[in-house]
Amino acid sequence: MSHREQFIWKRGIQLSVSCYQITKHFPNSELYGLTSQIRRSAVAVPSNIAEGYGRVSKAEYIRFLQIALGSLRELDTQLIIAKEVGLADPELFIAVMKDVDDLQRIMVSTLQKLQNN
């Protein structure tokens, strides 16, 4: 099985695309600020899932999933700040923030299952 077949990786890719779409609405003055940080955090999630999947041991995979979860929580924080400071229409944030919450639940559940087996 390839990392591309993993449900959490696919959800991470979808989230990254959504983050790129939402940050298109941010002012140009934020290009090197929250726009860049949000995009980097979003891309780090599926990237770390993929890298961990390609590692030799289950312990390494778990570690990379933990790193991906950390990036996801960074992303959540950055999106909240962007919303609170009014970088885009608040309505644009609703779906992407729901996706962040959903993926966090999925990743925590996945980690728990891996650590208990």
N, C-alpha and C positions, 0 to 999 in steps of 0.2 A: 504494500500500500504506500502510495506517495503522500507527502504532506499536503498536496493539492486536493486530496480526497477527504481530508479531515474537515469536519463540520466547523470546528472553532477557527481553523485557518480561513475557511471561506467567509465566515462571519467577520473576521478581522479585515479581510480584503474589502468587503462591503462597507465596513465602517471607515476604512481609509478613504475610499472613494467619496463617501458622504462628507467626510471632513474636508477634502479638497473642494468639494462643491460649495460647502457653506463658507469656507474662507475666501472664496472668490468674491463674496459680498463685502468683505472687510475693506476698510479704507487702505489705500496704498501706503499710508504712513505706518501701517502695522505689518508691512511685508517682512521686515526683519525682526518683528516682535512676536506677538501671539500667532500670527499667520504661520510663521516658520515653526514655532514651537508645537503648535497643534498638528501640523502636517508631519513633523518628525516623530512625535509621540504616536500618532495614528499608524504610521508606517512601521514603527518599531514593534507593534503588537504582532501582526502576522509574520514579520521577519523573524522575530525570536521564536515564535511557534515553529516555523519552518526549520530554523537552525537547530533547535532542540530535538526535533523529530529525526533529524539526520545524525544525531550523536549516537554513540555506541551503547550507552547504558540508560536504563530507566531513570536513574538518579540525575543524570545530566539533562534528560528531557524534562524532568520535574523542575530542575533549576531554571531552565530557559522559560518554562511556563510561568514560573514565579517572576522572572524578569519581565515577561510580556504583561503579566498582571500589574506589575509596578508601572509600566508604561501606560497601561489603560487607566490607572488611577491618576497619573499625571495628566493624561488627556482629559479626564473628567474635570479635574481642577481647572485646567486651562479653558475649557468650554464654559464653565460656570463664570469665570472671570470675564471672558469675552462677552458673555450675555449680560452680566451685571454692569459692565462699562458701556454697553450699547454699541458694540461693533457691528451688529447686524440686527435685523428684525427679530425680536424674541421668538416669533413663531417658527423661524428657521431652526432654532435649537431644539425644539420639542422632540422631533423624531430621532435626531442623532443622539441626544442624551438618553432617550429610551433604549437605543441600540447599545450604548455604553453600559447602561445598567444590566441589560439582558446578557451581554457578553461577559460582564463581571460575574454574574451568577453562574453562567455556564463554565467559566474558567475555574472558579472556586470549586464547583462540583467535580469537575474533571480532576483537579489537583487532589481533592479528598479521596476520590476513587483510586487514583494512582498510588497515593501514599498508604492507603489501607490494604492494598494487594501485595 
